[in-house]
Amino acid sequence: MPEQADPQQVLESVFGYREFRPGQRHIIDAVMGGRDCIGVMPTGAGKSLTFQIPARILPGAVLVISPLISLMKDQVDELERLGYRAVVINSTIEPEVRRKRLDQLRRGELELVYVAPEGIDGTLRSFIAGCPVSLVVVDEAHCISHWGHDFRPAYRRLLGLKEELGGIPVLALTATATRRVVGDIIRQLGMRKPDGFKGSFFRPNLIITAQKKGAGRNTRNDILGIARRHAGESGIVYCMSRKGVESTAQWLRSRGISAAAYHAGLPDEERAGTQDAFARDKVDVVVATVAFGMGIDKSNVRFVVHRDMPKSVEAWYQEIGRAGRDGLPSDCVLMYSWADVIGFDAFLRGIEDEAVRAETRRKTVEMFHLVDGGKCRHREIAQYLDEMIPPCGDSCDVCRGNGIESLVADIMPARTRGADAPLPNPELFERLRALRKRIADAEGVPAYIVFSDAVLRQMAAAVPKSPSALLGLSGVGPVKLERYGGRFLDLLSEH
């Protein structure tokens, strides 16, 4: 594909979007100008475009350090379908394939290279120092901080990488970081006078409902009601323990829900199979511990339920952030109790550092009081993350004035796909989904890599009948038009 020089041109001709989202152009201009930059942007805000667009323009490869092997693979699959020269280099690849990819990197033939933080130690690190690399991206950058909610020691060893690669710019990205964590990220990565962008943490399409456990309600029945409300749609149910995961998944299956269990105690092959089935819409609901989710790049998760309270506000925000990445309304339901706070004390014993242990306990207690306070959920989350916003209006149970009862009443016939957003043409939308699934299955990729739900909704509403009309939809670029346009236009023409 020819090199392009203008970020706006790449946005339109490669990705099929007309406008940048807030902060994207600011970050792109900073790194293209050779500056270090830190982007704190919520999930679904389009963080990946902030380095994928420079990768098409800058002369050397963009090195992306990401903690999740499965997420890397999905991103590379998607990038290849957009005409990028992108690869993953990690422990799962055959030695011969690894050698070939490293040769490509040395010869300057790659635009994007994804590696795990653990994989950049030793020989690979010194090899990369001799290759043409123009930008280092540290994704999920909060993992570098002891004070972050998901600390990974390998991130600490990234210090000095900037200098080893000739002082090239470093871009750190995270969806959740307090001021303290941001300061730690900047120090740990050796960033010099970094530029930055902090997006709003308010995601109005996430409809948050919190319900104290007990209070005359049956938690299992409520989870079942939410799953039935979203029949045929994707959802995640988080549980604190492996035992809770197994029993909840089994119970949902016994009630006719397509559900699978996921936790760290299961064999690797089973976990990978579940994640793959979920990504490809072959299973509707995954019941999981927090071991599941950071690697989920699935745009059409319509609900996230916490059967047990998360360990911190940051963790809660990160986990509900897996819903509604396509911008469509999605339900986020939290079930909590003081017993959950006590339950987390068992995990504290594994933390040797006394200060970190005390801070972890404090965050869990703070989480309980925040949700038990009965104030606007979105406003409380934003304030915790150093942002002041007014009450959300209609994106949480407090502001709406209705609780979990409204979610689990048997109102399925009156509802349409995508929470409260009515579909203009439900029958056509389902046919478009079926076509997308056939194409995705044939290519061996998740369905959203073909087109997102948001694009299919536009198709169902506008019913474009020509290539130019299809190209006019947000999210349809020339590459995807050429690859998939004909089959979708055939179906739309029949309608």
Stockholm file with secondary structure:
# STOCKHOLM 1.0

chainA/1-495         MPEQADPQQVLESVFGYREFRPGQRHIIDAVMGGRDCIGVMPTGAGKSLTFQIPARILPGAVLVISPLISLMKDQVDELERLGYRAVVINSTIEPEVRRKRLDQLRRGELELVYVAPEGIDGTLRSFIAGCPVSLVVVDEAHCISHWGHDFRPAYRRLLGLKEELGGIPVLALTATATRRVVGDIIRQLGMRKPDGFKGSFFRPNLIITAQKKGAGRNTRNDILGIARRHAGESGIVYCMSRKGVESTAQWLRSRGISAAAYHAGLPDEERAGTQDAFARDKVDVVVATVAFGMGIDKSNVRFVVHRDMPKSVEAWYQEIGRAGRDGLPSDCVLMYSWADVIGFDAFLRGIEDEAVRAETRRKTVEMFHLVDGGKCRHREIAQYLDEMIPPCGDSCDVCRGNGIESLVADIMPARTRGADAPLPNPELFERLRALRKRIADAEGVPAYIVFSDAVLRQMAAAVPKSPSALLGLSGVGPVKLERYGGRFLDLLSEH
#=GR chainA/1-495 SS CCCCCCHHHHIIIIICCSSCCTTHHHHHHHHHTTCCEEEECCTTSCTTHHHHHHHHHSSSEEEEECSCHHHHHHHHHHHHTTTCCEEEESTTSCHHHHHHHHHHHHTTCCSEEEECGGGGSTHHHHHHHTSCEEEEEESSGGGGCTTSSSCCHHHHTTTTHHHHTTSCCEEEEESCCCHHHHHHHHHHTTCCSCEEEECCCCCTTEEEEEEESCTTCCHHHHHHHHHHHTTTSEEEEECSSHHHHHHHHHHHHHTTCCEEEECTTSCHHHHHHHHHHHHTTSSSEEEECTTSSTTCCCTTEEEEEESSCCSSHHHHHHHHTTSCTTSSCEEEEEEECHHHHHHHHHHHTTCCCHHHHHHHHHHHHHHHHHHHTCSCHHHHHHHHTTCCCCCCSSSBHHHHTCCTHHHHSSCGGGCCSSTTCCCSCHHHHHHHHHHHHHHHHHHTSCGGGTCCHHHHHHHHHHCCCSHHHHHTSTTCCHHHHHHHHHHHHHHHHHC
#=GC SS_cons         CCCCCCHHHHIIIIICCSSCCTTHHHHHHHHHTTCCEEEECCTTSCTTHHHHHHHHHSSSEEEEECSCHHHHHHHHHHHHTTTCCEEEESTTSCHHHHHHHHHHHHTTCCSEEEECGGGGSTHHHHHHHTSCEEEEEESSGGGGCTTSSSCCHHHHTTTTHHHHTTSCCEEEEESCCCHHHHHHHHHHTTCCSCEEEECCCCCTTEEEEEEESCTTCCHHHHHHHHHHHTTTSEEEEECSSHHHHHHHHHHHHHTTCCEEEECTTSCHHHHHHHHHHHHTTSSSEEEECTTSSTTCCCTTEEEEEESSCCSSHHHHHHHHTTSCTTSSCEEEEEEECHHHHHHHHHHHTTCCCHHHHHHHHHHHHHHHHHHHTCSCHHHHHHHHTTCCCCCCSSSBHHHHTCCTHHHHSSCGGGCCSSTTCCCSCHHHHHHHHHHHHHHHHHHTSCGGGTCCHHHHHHHHHHCCCSHHHHHTSTTCCHHHHHHHHHHHHHHHHHC
//
